[in-house]
């Protein structure tokens, strides 16, 4: 039965990646079609620019990639952005290693008055996003150098990584609950959360969620060390705050394994740090500078909003997450549950400190833990009896309807709350369905 479930999830995830939208010059949706996977918006074009720069030139000097895309000469930032203006994710440093970006540009990427003629190519260019995911993608995308095939490979690779993450969630649940419960909870996670939306996109959160879930299963259930450490080191190079999660894994191994095992576990982690230090030194001339800064927000305001904000609140888009708390007590009796609980708590507290709460669709930052938080949900569900399951079924159905629509039609949900999405669908449902069936009718 498990194989049929994952074949269905894989079919849904992969096929949805080929449902594409047409856009006007000002990015208004003008049509629907079946085409190769494309990136949409947000940080996706910028990660893709990094991948294309690595594939074609072997560096992360992105200015020429952005400019060629805006002139319509390449799809370095994606086919949907070819020939259109887009902001950049580049910082410029002078010979004194001073960041001069905001001296020349506004925050939105447009030039300040009087700075239109400044030649920024003379400055040291630094790509803002971490380089881990783009480097990994470029290893698979290089045969498509110079074509839009790089874009399709990048998106499809994200889908594959997401599927692996769901598989490790199922394997973890299977150690704790009956197989039928594990399959049901995996299904709800796959279709009843924003995971589908982001798995068919080019965001690092899917990689981090899959790495966290895989490392948790391999370290706790299989007692492996080397492979999960390599995965965790890659996660660190993909998102720098992931070092907090790595620290928790390190403490768990230090407590439960021998000193020799701890050293074996630590070697890949030290190597990943050395890679980052070498990158910083080659880029900035010092090992202590990083490309992505951290802006502190108000945790007293952000913490509740992480759960209830209409645009990105966890419980607004994934209401079954409330059963995470209900299942936590029972889960804590299991091996490694304290590690899992600590990861969830540390990430929630960290992102409550982050000034920027993310954009795009739903709870983007908490997606880092979307797979892991369904482990206590599964534990609770395995112990719920009769009528006690009805609230779960109702909330899961709501999440599946909302997030499956987002997975199929991502361009229609970006920056919208669930009720805005519902209103949009009610108004446009006939036009959407007409276009959808027109696409499939012409195949």
C-alpha positions, 0 to 999 in steps of 0.5 A, spaced: 500 500 500 505 504 501 508 504 494 501 506 491 501 512 496 508 514 494 506 513 486 500 517 487 504 523 491 510 523 486 505 523 480 501 529 483 507 533 485 511 531 478 505 533 474 503 539 477 510 542 476 508 542 468 502 546 469 504 553 467 501 560 467 502 565 462 504 572 464 503 579 461 509 584 462 506 587 468 506 580 471 498 579 470 496 572 469 494 571 462 493 564 461 494 557 463 498 551 459 502 545 460 510 546 459 516 545 462 517 546 470 518 554 471 520 558 477 515 563 479 517 569 483 520 571 490 527 568 491 526 563 486 529 567 480 535 569 484 537 562 486 536 560 479 540 566 477 546 563 481 545 556 478 545 559 471 552 563 473 555 557 476 553 552 470 555 557 465 561 561 468 563 557 474 562 563 479 557 567 483 558 574 479 551 575 478 550 582 474 551 579 467 546 574 468 541 579 471 542 583 465 542 578 460 535 576 462 532 583 463 535 584 455 531 578 453 537 574 451 537 569 456 532 565 461 538 566 467 532 568 472 527 564 469 522 564 462 517 568 466 522 573 467 525 573 460 525 581 458 522 583 464 525 588 469 527 584 476 530 586 482 537 583 484 540 579 490 547 582 489 551 586 494 557 591 492 563 592 496 569 597 495 576 596 495 575 597 503 570 592 504 565 597 505 558 595 503 556 600 498 549 597 495 545 602 498 549 608 496 547 606 489 541 603 489 534 603 493 532 597 497 527 595 491 533 594 486 532 601 482 538 606 482 538 612 486 538 619 483 544 621 480 547 614 480 544 611 474 551 612 470 555 608 476 559 602 473 558 597 478 562 592 475 568 595 478 566 593 485 566 586 488 559 582 487 557 578 492 550 574 491 546 574 498 543 568 498 547 562 501 550 558 495 549 551 498 543 549 494 545 553 487 551 549 487 548 542 488 543 544 483 548 546 478 551 539 479 545 536 475 544 542 471 550 543 467 548 538 461 543 544 459 548 550 460 545 556 456 538 553 455 532 554 459 533 546 461 537 549 467 530 552 470 526 545 469 532 541 472 532 546 478 525 545 479 524 538 478 530 536 483 526 540 488 520 536 487 525 529 488 528 532 494 521 533 497 519 526 495 525 524 499 523 528 505 516 525 505 519 518 505 523 519 511 517 522 514 513 515 513 519 511 515 520 515 522 512 514 523 512 507 521 517 506 527 512 509 532 505 508 529 501 503 525 503 503 518 496 505 516 496 511 521 503 513 518 500 512 511 494 517 513 499 522 516 504 522 510 498 523 505 495 529 510 502 532 510 503 531 502 497 534 500 494 538 506 500 543 508 504 548 503 509 543 502 506 541 495 507 548 493 514 549 495 516 542 493 514 544 486 518 551 487 525 553 488 526 555 495 531 552 500 526 550 505 524 544 502 531 542 502 532 543 509 525 540 511 528 534 507 535 534 510 532 535 517 527 529 517 532 524 513 538 526 519 533 525 524 531 518 522 538 516 520 541 518 527 535 516 531 532 510 528 538 507 524 544 510 528 548 512 522 553 518 523 557 519 517 551 520 511 546 524 516 552 529 518 554 530 511 547 532 509 547 536 515 553 540 513 550 541 506 544 544 510 548 549 513 551 551 507 544 552 504 541 556 510 546 559 515 541 559 521 541 551 520 547 551 525 542 551 531 539 545 528 546 542 527 548 544 534 542 540 537 544 534 533 551 534 535 549 534 543 544 528 542 550 524 539 555 527 544 550 524 549 548 517 546 554 515 543 561 514 544 567 519 543 569 516 537 562 516 534 562 523 536 568 525 532 566 521 526 560 525 526 563 532 527 568 531 521 563 533 515 560 538 520 567 541 521 569 540 513 562 544 511 564 550 516 571 550 513 568 551 506 564 557 508 570 560 511 574 559 505 568 562 501 568 568 506 575 569 505 575 568 497 569 573 497 571 578 502 578 577 504 576 575 511 573 569 514 568 573 519 564 576 514 557 573 511 553 575 505 546 574 508 545 579 515 540 577 520 535 583 522 532 582 529 524 583 530 520 583 535 519 576 538 513 578 542 509 580 536 512 575 531 511 569 536 503 569 536 503 571 528 507 565 526 501 561 528 495 566 527 497 571 521 492 571 516 498 571 510 503 566 514 500 563 520 501 556 521 495 554 524 491 558 518 494 554 513 495 547 517 490 547 522 492 540 524 498 542 526 494 543 533 495 536 534 502 537 535 501 539 542 496 534 543 501 528 541 507 531 544 507 528 551 506 521 548 512 522 543 516 524 548 516 517 551 520 515 544 527 515 543 530 521 540 523 525 541 527 530 546 531 532 540 525 532 535 522 537 540 528 541 541 528 542 534 521 544 533 522 549 539 528 552 537 526 554 530 520 557 532 523 561 537 529 563 532 524 565 527 520 569 532 526 573 532 527 574 524 524 581 522 522 579 515 517 573 516 517 571 509 513 572 503 510 568 497 505 563 500 503 561 507 508 559 513 514 559 509 519 559 514 516 554 519 516 549 512 523 548 515 520 543 520 513 541 516 515 534 516 518 533 523 512 536 526 507 531 523 511 526 527 507 528 534 501 529 530 501 521 528 503 519 535 496 523 537 492 520 531 494 513 533 492 514 540 485 517 538 479 513 539 472 514 535 469 521 535 476 524 537 478 523 530 473 527 527 476 534 529 483 531 525 479 529 519 475 536 519 481 540 519 485 535 515 480 536 509 480 544 510 488 543 509 488 538 503 483 543 499 486 549 500 494 547 499 492 542 494 489 548 490 496 552 492 500 546 489 496 545 482 495 553 481 501 556 485 500 563 481 493 564 484 495 564 491 501 568 492 501 573 497 493 571 499 490 569 505 485 563 505 479 567 505 482 571 499 484 565 495 476 562 496 474 569 494 478 569 488 476 562 486 469 563 487 469 569 482 474 566 477 472 559 478 469 558 471 474 562 467 480 557 471 476 551 469 475 553 462 482 554 461 484 548 465 480 543 461 482 547 454 489 545 456 487 538 457 482 538 451 488 540 446 493 534 448 
